[in-house]
């Protein structure tokens, strides 16, 4: 779905559920550019699925965009975890670090954003999962402690792999002991004169690495936004990216149970597309009514009570409909 402010919904297309977002986002941008006369100041805002080297090359330098860069890209991961000095924004809930990078052959402005709300969420999630992480680390260590290794370097390599898999933990009382074991895998103690071979076993205990945890916690609340429009500052890029929430609100409207769409079964693609068009038109009318109502409230200085009985100039149309629910027109002769 393509939306713009203030009336929002402009274009929508129903795709197969198995179609990759990486391809569908690019197709939607290109189709819209061909169908609608768009000036050079337009900035496309999309989620991280758009950010691939192939898509960036295809869009080129003349199509301006803003997106969230995924951590799976090495350059982005390194930037997000770097020791950088963040600059506080006008809104104290955010801080920024602006730099430049090149990806997909296109120069870009990269903004590391720190969000206070995201940091709190990540800290809560991390605190809940830390106990599970240490239990997993102990289980993995117990498994490798029962494995006989042919030589000391093999045991050391396996320990290094364990460390890379559990970066928030460290080993203490770490030892590699040599033991003589039977060549033939038979039960019981070895008989006198039975041939034996030397194998090496790991002995260690697990503890939390507080320094690693502290370094990780210092990076909480960060994410990276990128744009190929180089003259934008960090706060402008964030403000435009957050506008993408309007699309999510549109989807929430379309999925609302009051439409009973889930009860409609359609098989033909043409009918599915027709239903999607009707729903998007309904969203367009709904969004226009909401925008016009808020505009009039702002111009007149009037307000309506929200769900908490507090005055607001930005009610949703659904809440306004609910206020009028049960009201009936009467005529007086």
Secondary structure, DSSP 8 states (H G I E B T S, - for coil): -EEETTTEEEE-----TTS-HHHHHHHHHHHHHHHS---TT-EEEE-GGG--HHHHHHHTTTSEEEEE--TTSHHHHHHHTS----EE-SSTTEEEEEEEEEETTEEEEEEEEEEHHHHHHHHHHHHHHHHHHHHHHHHHHHHHHTS-BSSHHHHHHHHHHHHHH-TTEEEEEEEEEEEEEESS--SSS--TT--EEEEEEEEEEEEE-HHHHHHHHHTTTEEEEEES-TT--HHHHHHHHHTTHHHHHHHHHHT-GGG-GGG----SHHHHHHHHHHHHHHHHHHHHHHHHHHHHHHHHT--EE-TTS-EES---HHHHHHHHTT-------
